[in-house]
């Protein structure tokens, strides 16, 4: 069981549904939509994320034998055949969720683009592609709840804000991927630029501010939540980033870098929560709490499972 939890990077899993749910929350705030579709998009995002992790370890099995022999496949804890079966099962589960929830064609197009981006990244290893995988997951959430027959003219605010979130998620995860470079070897210590990388966490807020300022004039009390939640989410995510990378200024090895990378990925959860709380339906409040508590429980009771 521990090998499978390592295979699927257990500490990272609570951050997977939040990408799509954050994209859906923006549309629900501005236009309304189907709660079931939003939740289904979050579930499918989790399975697609697990598919990507499985594909990554399968494609990189040979190189991991030299660079990361402690991974489940190189050390023989999980066979290559079992890993391939798990990969197929995750993809099938994502498609099954989409079909069962009757998600619209726009979501299927987004899911296909996300799957393609995952496959290309696992074979090319570009930090921008890694970031785009998360960004496309946000877009899938948006597409799941947009009204049928939507047009760019009919939903300009929703699409503009979603584009901002896609860009923000892409930049943040690209920064995490940059941080993970060279995590298999010893390092003399990272420069102060490691703190600057985390500023990508504020990108979604910058994309959201124009809408907020237009929709809620100065002094309008209705704007308190819509501004406060995303601002706190971005600030909290950056604070967690800084705490994760602070020890990396000193000489360190993989035993220090990998947990720091895992914590930087986990910081994405707080960015997600800031936008999840925009959704008018209270169900999102319970979902946000569940994601946060599950993340805390995993960190507390499974500290030896790496998220890197």
Secondary structure, 3 states (H helix, E strand, C coil): CHHHHHHCCHHHHCCHHHHHHHHHHHHHHHCCCCHHHHHHHHHHHHHHHHHHHHHHHHHCHHHHHHHCCCCCCCCCCCCHHHHHHHHHHHHHHHHHHHHHCCCCHHHHHHHHHHHHHHHHHHHHCCHHHHHHHHHHHHHHHHHHHCCCCCCCCCCHHHHHHHHHHHHHHHHHHHHHHHHHCCCCCCECCCCCHHHHHHHHHHHHHHHHHHHHHHHCCCCCCCHHHHHHHHHHHHHHHHHHHHHHHHHHHCCECHHHHHHHHHHHHHCHHHHHHHHHCCCCCCHHHHHHHHHHHHHHHHHHHCCCCCCC
